[in-house]
Amino acid sequence: MNQLQLFLPCAAGVEDYLAQEVHGITGRVGEDLLTRRGGVMVRASWRDAMRLNLHSRLAQRVLVQLSYSDYRNEQDLYRAASEVAWEIWFTPKHSIKVEVTAQHSPLNSLNFAALKIKDAVCDRFRAKAHGVRPDVNTQWPDVRIYAHLTTDTCSLYIDTSGEPLFKRGWREDKGEAPLKETLAAAMLAACGWADGEGERLPLYDPCCGSGTIAIEAAQIACRIAPGSLRRFAFEKYLPFQAHVWSVVQQEAADAVRPRVAGQVPLIFGSDVSHRMVDFAQRNAERAGVAKLVEFRGGDALQRMPPCPMPGVMLLNPPYGERIGVAGIAGEARGKGAGRELAVTEGGGEFFSQLAAHWKKNYSGWTGWILTPDLKLPSKMRLKESRRVPLWNGPIECRLFRFDMVLGAARSKAVPDKRSD
């Protein structure tokens, strides 16, 4: 278990940041750490797999590659799966689920491909366990098996994570279409705030929703492992050793940097919906960072800077028909319809007013906005200094950076090789 081939899938656009994170967790470099489309391959140990599950903020899962072979039809998939020693990972008492993804596969049905792989796993156990085979559980399986098909190759993986890693365990209160924790972490990495050590700039999310960006940032500042509140699939597998896992967990606990008494919060969030502010506060308490983050209600078009020193604004505002404002501005348009009030189809009026508010009141601040609207800078009448491609699920987005100068509608562009 000391030479495993791991694949960590991630959202498109996050691969380079994930590779840096994996290097920091495992120390792997060169041929042992390769960036791939949609994820990172790393040659590591079983202990590393546990540490990656516990510490990765950007990966969706940690998968162990057990087979890589050519195929032409479903029978080839059956043969490949039947040659994997599944019995060293789990027993017939464990329930399983098989999922198949593909890029340009010639097969007619991925469901049938998954069925053949499942049959191969079960038939191997029948042969080795005197006719006993694992049950299938599509909702809450003990073991998730993944197959990825290209035009002519098949990779088989066993998942060590269980529930996807964005489920940290602290967000029980949330609104509609909440930002995934992994994407919030990617935004923090892309804007450079997550790289800071010691004295970080203040961070403010004026459209914080249930607090995901602010809470993720606070955990980063405190070095709280993102997986410290949840369980993982590997805890049910045969190679699992409880005493080794306890040491890994204790190392993470020892690395936590607690808040110093009297320390002023430098991470802030606000939202037009006071209900969402309550959600954010409760989530922060569960995440162990309630004293590091200050949440308040308020209209993004009216809220003044939360602290005297300039800092970083980072937000994923609701867009399209979900764009809305409250307070005086909202009442003028819909008697306080708030966050769900449609201003314009693309939110143009909201963003132009937001830019005017920032220029007037946020001199010296840097604003980062994640949006699928590539025309956002023109709507804000601002010139972006960076644009970073990131995907929010199936939605292609850009993280735009705006450098705020008092009274200036445009700022000088800062070239960046990672921008598009």
N, C-alpha and C positions, 0 to 999 in steps of 0.2 A: 504493500500500500504506500510505498515511498516514491513510486514513479508513476503517478496517475496523469493522464491527459485530461485536463479540465477545460470546459468551454463555458464562458460566462456571457450569455446573451444580454444585449442592452438595446436601448432605443437608438435609432439611426441618428448620427451626429455626435454620439456620446463615446464612441469607441476609443478615441485618443485619451480622453479624460479617464475612462475606465482602465486603460493600460497603465496610466500613471498611478492610479489608485492600487491596482493589483501589485505593481512593483513595490509600492510603499508597504503593503501588507505582507508580501511573501519574499521580497528581495530579488525575485527572478528578473533576469535580463536576457538580451540576445535571443538566441533560438529557443530559449525556454519560455519566452513571452512574446507572442505574436498577435498583432492586431488584424482582425478579420472583419469583413462586412457584417455588421450586426452583432459584434461581440469580440471577445478576446480569448485566445487559446493560451493556456499556461501549463507547463509541466511542473507538477508539484506533488506534495505528499497528502496523505489522508488528513493529517493535522492541519495542513494549509487549507484543505477544503472546508474544514470546520471553521477556521479563522476567517476565511473569505465570506462564509455565510454570516458570521457574526458582525463583521466590520464593513462589508461593502455597502456603500450607499447608492451605487450607480448600476450594479448588475441586477438583472431580473431574476436570475436563478444561478445556481452553481451545478453544472452537469458534469458527470464523469463519462468520457467517451470509452465505450467498451468494444466497439467494432467499427471498422471502416472497410468497405468492400464495394466492388462493382456489382451492378445488377442490370437485368434486362426485363424481368417480369416479377410477378408476385412470388413465384416459387423461389427465386433467388433471395428475396427478402426472408422467406421462411427458413431457408438454409442458413443465412447469415445469423438470424436470431437464435436458431437451434444450436449454434456453435458457441454461443456466449455462456460462460459459467455463471448463470444467474444464481445458482445455489450457494455461492460464496457471499452473496449480498443479502439474500432474504430466504424465507422458508415458505412452504405451501400455506402456512397459516396467515401470511400477509396477503392483503388484497392488492390488486394491480389495476392500472389504467394505462393504455397505450395511446399516444397521440402522434400524428404524422404531419409534418410540414414539408413543403416541396417548392422547388424552383425549377421550372421547365421540365418536370417529370413527364415521361411518356405514358404513365399509367392512367387508366380511365377513372379509377376511384381510389381516393386516399382512404376512405372508410374500409374498403376491401383490403387495402395494404395493411392497415392497422389490425384488421381481423387476422390476417395471415401471421403477423408478428406475434399477436397474442396467442394464437394456436401453437406457434413454435415454442414459446415460453412455457405454456401449460404442458405440452407434450414432453418437453425435456424434464419437467418435474415429475410427470407420470412415470417416466422411465427410471428416474433416480430415487423416487420416494414411494415406490410400491403402489402406483396408481393414484396418488394424491396430488392434486393440482391447486394452484391459487384461485381464489374467486376474483371476479371482476367487480370493481366499485367505481363508477364513473363520477361520483360526487366527492367522496372523501377517501381516496385510496391511500393505503400505506406506502405504496411504491408507484411512482410515475415513471414510465418508460417513454422516451422520446426517440422518434426516428426522423431524420432530415434527409430528403431525397433531392439530388440534383438530376441532371440529365441522365447520368449513368453511374452515380455513386450513392451509397447509403451509409449514413452514420447513425449508430445506435448509442443512446445515452441512458444512464440512470440518473434521476434527479435527486440531489441531496438536500434540497431546500424545502420541498413540500409546498406550502402556500407561497406565492410569489414574494420576493424580498421587499417590495414596496409596502407590504403589510407589516409595519413595524410593531404594531400592538398597542399603540397609544391613541390612534385616531378613531374613537368610537362615535364622536359627534361630527357630522359633516353635512354640507349642503348638497345641491345638485352639481353633478359633473366636477367633483373635487380634483384638484391637482394631485397627481401621484407624487409620493415622497421621493421616488427615484428621479423624477423630472425636476422637482425642486432642488435636489442635490446637484443635478446637472447644471441648472441655472446658476447656482452658487459657485460651481467649479468654473463655468464659462466666463463669469464676470470677474473671476479672480479672488473673490472674497474668501472662498474656502481655503485658499492657499496661505492666507495670512497667519502669522504667528505672533503672539504677544499682543501688541496694541493694534487691534483691527479698527477700521473705520465704522462709525455707526451704520446700521442697516435698517431700512424702513420699507415696509410693504403697505402702501395706502389702500390696497384692495385685497386684504389678507384672507378673506373668507374664513375657513376653519383653522387658519394659522399655520399652514403647512410650511411655507418658506421660512417664516420666523422661527418656528420650532426646530426645523431641520438645522438652521443656522446656529441656534443656541446649543443644540447637541454637538455640533461640530466644534464650537468654541470650548465646550466643556469636555470634549473627547469622550463623549458617551457613545458606546457602540450601538449602531442602529438596530441590531438584532437582540439587544439585551433583554427585551421584554417578551420574546416569542419563543416558540419551539420550532424544531426543524425535523425534516424527514429522516436525516441520517441517524437520529437518536433511536430509531427503530431497526436499523440495519445491523447485520451480523458483525461487521468490523468495528462497530461502536464500542468504545471503552469509556465508561462513565468517569473514571478517575482522570483520564486525559482531558476530557471535555471540561471537567471541573477546574483543571489548571488553566485551560484556555480562557474560561469565563473569569477566573480570578485575576489573570493578567489584564484582562479588559477592565475589570472593576478597579484595579490598582492604578490604571492609567487615567482615570477620571479626574478632571480638574474642577473641584467644587467652587461654587461662587463664594467670593470673599465677602465677609460681613461688611455692610455699608457700601458695597460696590454699586455704582449707578448703572441701571440697565442701558445698554447701547444697542439693543435690538428691539424694534418697535413694529407694531402692526395696527392698522385701523380698518374699519369697514363701515359702509353705509348702513348695514343691517346690524342692529344691536344684538339680535339673536345669534348671528354668526360670531360676533365678538365673545359672547358667552361660550359658544362652542369652542372657540380658539383657546380661551382661558382654561377650560376643563381639559382640553387636549394637552396643553402645556403642563398642567399639573400631573397628568398621567405620564408624560414624557420626562418628568423630573427637572423641568427648566422654567417653572412658573415665575421664579424670582429673577430670572434673567431677561424676560421679555415683558414689555409693557404693551397691553392691548387697550385700544379705546375705540369708541364709536365715532363716526364722522364721515362727512362727504369728502371724497378725494379732491373735489374742486374747491374745497374751503379749508381743509386741514393745513395748518402751518407746520413748519419743521418741528419734529418732536424733540430736538435738542439743539443747543446753540452752535455746535460745530458741524461743518458740512460732512456729508457721508454718501452712502449709496442707497438709491431707491431701486428695488427689484420687485417686479410685479407681473402677474399673469392676469390681466383684467378680463372680466366677462366681455365677450364680443358678439357681434351680430345682434340678434334680437334681445340678448341678455344684457346689453349695455344699458346702464341706467344710473341716475344720480338721485340723491335724496336731499333732505334739508330744504333750504330756500329754493335752490335750483330745481329740485325735483318737484316741489309743490307747485312751482310755476308752470310745470308741464303736465302733471298728472296727479295732483293732490297727494304727493308722498308715495307714489307707486313704488319708488325705491329701486332696488337692484334689478328687478325684472322689467322696468320700464324701457320700452324701445325708444331711443332718441332718433337715430337714423338707422338704416339697414346695416351700415358698416360702422356705426358708432363715430362718424366723422365729427359731429358737433361736440360730443363728449371729449374726444381727443384734442381737438383744437382748443377747447377751453382748458383742458388739463395742461397743455403746453404753455398757454398764457399764464396760468397760475404758477407753474414751475419757474418760468422766466422771471416773474415778478418776485417770488418769495423764496426760491431755492437756489440762489446764486452760490456757485461752488460745488453744488451737488452733482452727482452722476446718476442719470436715470437709465435703467434697463427695463425694457418691456418685451415680453414674449407674446407674439401674435402670429396668426396665419396670414395677416394682411400685409402683403409686400409694399403696399402704398401708404403704410402708416406714417412714415416720415413726412410725406407731402401733406397728409391730413393734419399733422401737427405743425407744419411749416417749420420743421427743424431738419437739420442735416445730421444724419447719424454718423458717428465716428467709428462704429463697428457694427457688423451684422453677422451673427453666428447661426448657422443652420442647426436646428433641433427639431425633433419630431415629437409631437404630443399624441401618442398612439398612432393612428393612421393619418393624422393631420400634419402636413409639413408646415413648420413655423420658422420664424426668425426671431432671435433675441437681439433687439436693436439697442445700441448704446447712444445716449444723448448727453453731451457735456453742457451743463447749464451755466451760462454767463449772463449776468444781469443786463437786461435790455437788449440782448442779442438774439436774433432769430436763428442764427446758424453758428456752428462751431467748426473748428478745423478738424478735418478727418485725420484719424490716427490709423495708419496702415497696420494690418495684422494678417499674417500668413494663413491663419486659421479661418479668416472671414471669407465669404464668398462674394 
